[in-house]
Amino acid sequence: MQSQQMIQALAQITSDFRRGDMDAAYQGYRDLFSNPAFAQGSAQDRRHALRQFVHTQGAPSELTRTMRVAHDTAVGPLQALVAESDDPGDRELLKALKQRLG
């Protein structure tokens, strides 16, 4: 995925959050992480998107169905990033994501 495409997707997700449309925002994350082109993006771009997702501010404490699907979809790309880079920060993100899933 081209950097510009990822920036546009994240901008739309941020806009959805600001409008209060949580379902659209989490569907946007699901679509982003399930897009095969996402795995082709740079590690830095993928890391940025996954970090933004894991550290989303203002999300409800209880996962809705849409939120759970987005979280489940993020696990694979984050595991791949951990395997690829073995970065301690990526491992912490994965740990935080799995804790959120319960």
Buried (B, 14 or more C-beta within 10 A) or exposed (E): BEEEBBEEBBEBBBEBBEEEBBEBBBBBBBBBBBBEEBBEBEEEBBBBBBBBBBEBEEBEEEBEEBBBBBBBBBBEBBBBBBEEBEEEEBBEBBEBBEEBEE
